[in-house]
Amino acid sequence: MATEQLENLGSEDAKWLGKYSQVHMNVFGTPLRVMDYGKGAHIWDVDGNEYLDFLAGIAVNALGYAHPKWVKAISEQAAKAAHVSNYFATEPQIKLASKLIELAGAPEGSHVYFGNSGAEGNEAALKLAKLYGRTLPGASPAIGGKPARIIAMTHGFHGRTMGALSATWKPAIREVFEPLVPNIEFVEASDDAALHDAFAETGPGKYGKGPVAAVIMELIQGEAGVRPLGADYVKKARQMCDDNNALLIIDEVQTGIGRTGSWFAFQREDLAGGVVPDIVTFAKGVAGGFPMGGMISFGAKLSALFTPGSHGSTFAGNPLGAAAALATLETIEEDGLVSNAEARGQQLRDGIMACGNPLFVSVRGRGLLDAVELAHPCAHAAMNWVLEHGLIVNAVAPDALRLVPPLVVTEQDIDQAISILAKIPTDLPND
Ligand SMILES: Cc1ncc(COP(=O)(O)O)c(C=O)c1O
């Protein structure tokens, strides 16, 4: 870490960050602060400075920090059995899978696979889609068929493991690892003609490609700067998948678990009450800060394609994580946090546009997954400025700040954040 950067920090922060960079691989850059403890939407660093946290561990800490119900659930489960392996089952894991199927409104016969992160949820979804692809006419290897394809979106983000990365668009993070998983293609997000053309490439003859096994998309592209896909496009994509026997995989790692004002973004009202996916992936908020991810496979027929040995992970469905997730989901339900996400999100977007800061051009997003578009590309300087003034946000694009507070965020927290954002100087240097 540069000496001048350390000079701006408190002595404990500087001491620990100096050590951090000596022993950690430099994949995350230098952390902004060394954090100590939190309560609700607030967190304190090792020098005792307090911050209002509108990043929430990147849309993870649904209940904020140290929520008493979450702490109780995790402590009680830790005192019983933290981990048992998948040679055994546990009650929390079974209850959690049932609850997720119920919240997703998935039909009878739907099944859950648990992993430990969003990327792993997507790995599982892509593997299931590959098995499904082999069942499509024209794709069967047994008859010399052409391998089925998976279509992903430009600007989409699905994780950094090799499979998930193969479906992740950003060339700067993907291309140096190529060749990756074959037969994954990108189409322009929100362009239904492009998706139509991609399906149409399926066919016999030398130039025809294999059938499409699945289309994978986020309904709001979070990492790309909180870019929502239009309802019309999503409905058309669902229809094209139906017409071509392809699966629709909706990645709800960032949008799911109440963050966008419904349990899952595919349930939102402008999709005519919902576009039903074939596979939904989840992670981030599900266990309120305990690492967990996974997928819900809709219906019995698709779910039956995974058989013993198809997939797995040592920690998958671990009871400690399952207890944390059950406490998270129960609290979201009991405390009405899905509607809080909707109401506080509206308050946040309205307040930002009304605050009169000429740096703010527009605000986009749903519920508590939002981004402010800036008049010039100074997002990093703006992020650092608000941090110095006690607010944590994230420079998600050179000209956009992402705001993803915990679902427990209060009206006063939102007012406080707006009052800090309103004062960001307009003449900050560009990134
Ligand atoms: C939509 C989406 N999918 C997948 C991932 C990967 O999740 P993880 O970092 O837990 O592997 C992310 C992470 O930001 C994400 O936003």
The ligand as an SDF file (V2000), in Angstrom:
LIG
                    3D

 16 16  0  0  0  0  0  0  0  0999 V2000
  -25.4750  -11.9670  -10.2300 C   0  0  0  0  0  0  0  0  0  0  0  0
  -24.2890  -12.6150   -9.5820 C   0  0  0  0  0  0  0  0  0  0  0  0
  -24.0550  -13.9100   -9.8310 N   0  0  0  0  0  0  0  0  0  0  0  0
  -23.0100  -14.5540   -9.2750 C   0  0  0  0  0  0  0  0  0  0  0  0
  -22.1360  -13.8960   -8.4410 C   0  0  0  0  0  0  0  0  0  0  0  0
  -20.9870  -14.6270   -7.8400 C   0  0  0  0  0  0  0  0  0  0  0  0
  -21.2210  -14.8030   -6.4900 O   0  0  0  0  0  0  0  0  0  0  0  0
  -20.0110  -15.1970   -5.5090 P   0  0  0  0  0  0  0  0  0  0  0  0
  -19.1080  -14.0020   -5.4570 O   0  0  0  0  0  0  0  0  0  0  0  0
  -20.6700  -15.4930   -4.2000 O   0  0  0  0  0  0  0  0  0  0  0  0
  -19.3460  -16.3780   -6.0880 O   0  0  0  0  0  0  0  0  0  0  0  0
  -22.3540  -12.5330   -8.1520 C   0  0  0  0  0  0  0  0  0  0  0  0
  -21.4340  -11.8080   -7.2880 C   0  0  0  0  0  0  0  0  0  0  0  0
  -21.4050  -10.6080   -7.2360 O   0  0  0  0  0  0  0  0  0  0  0  0
  -23.4640  -11.8830   -8.7430 C   0  0  0  0  0  0  0  0  0  0  0  0
  -23.7170  -10.5970   -8.5160 O   0  0  0  0  0  0  0  0  0  0  0  0
  1  2  1  0
  2  3  1  0
  2 15  2  0
  3  4  2  0
  4  5  1  0
  5  6  1  0
  5 12  2  0
  6  7  1  0
  7  8  1  0
  8  9  2  0
  8 10  1  0
  8 11  1  0
 12 13  1  0
 12 15  1  0
 13 14  2  0
 15 16  1  0
M  END
$$$$
